[in-house]
Amino acid sequence: MRILYVSTELVPYTPENTLSNTALELPKTMYGKGNDVRIFLPRFGTINERRHQLHEVKRLCGINLIVNDMDQPLIIKVASLPNDRLQVYFIDNEEYFKRKGIYESKDGDFFDDNDERAIFYTKGILETVKKLNWKPDVIHAQGWMTAFMPLYLRKYYAEDAFFKDVKMVYSVFDHSFDGELSENLLSKLAFDGIEGEDVEHLKKPNFSNLVKVGIENSDIIVQGDEVIPKEFIDHALDNKKEFTGYQTIDNLCEIYPTIFNGNGVEK
């Protein structure tokens, strides 16, 4: 299988937690089982390029993405995981990712353009795999900042034959943020033709509603933490999504073939 893993946290490039550890161990395990795996991560300014030996992939650069009517250059960098042959692709852009913070400043202020950063990251990944001519069988997004991936795959790229029949898996973690994304988020999504019922929840763009949008546009929902808010489990089942409770990495790998063969998983 060709599996595209998408996260905003990944050991050793970001601090250890359940999201960043899963984002490392799951692709490594599936790669070890003979699958064709790609991993994507934003090139946050907190990532030391020299220490981690990132280098720019010239043949993949030269793409510009439009976010909220602004033309932004897309830069692709790559590095190999330590002691592993598995490569990580980094989505880079000075406007969105040069700053020294992942979701917030060193003073703890939530970045007011996190919505645009997430949109740029999502579109950057999908445009990059198209340029690579590497069509995934499955896209597995993890965490709240990747919730736009299912939305854009199903709406913005709905008519793109390249992504036809791609399965979408979304892992929900209890890694929340306080407050809301930009009050102009709906207009930014509308610029890409995503509006109406598709973004009803995002009239109030908080953590809970963002995750619900990710759930609604995915095929399979995975419980990433041992405990997550019950509302997310209920939302998945109410929307008739296949849902798997918390699993160890080994157990999660065992249910992958079942998920991808479309036979469903035990609720």
Buried (B, 14 or more C-beta within 10 A) or exposed (E): BBBBBBBBBBBEBBEEBBBBBBBBBBBBBBBEEEBEBBBBBBBBBBBEBEEBEBEBBEEBBEBEBEBBEEEBEBBBBBBEBEEEEBEBBBBBBEBBBEBEBBBBEEEEEBBEBBBBBBBBBBBBBBBBBBBBEEBBBBBBBBBBBBBBBBBBBBBBBEEEEEBEEBBBBBBBBBBEBEEBBBEBBBEBBBBBEBBEEBBBBBEEBBBBBBBBBBBBBBBBBBBBBEEBBEEBBEBBBEBEBBBBEBBEBEEBBEBBEBBBEEEEBEE
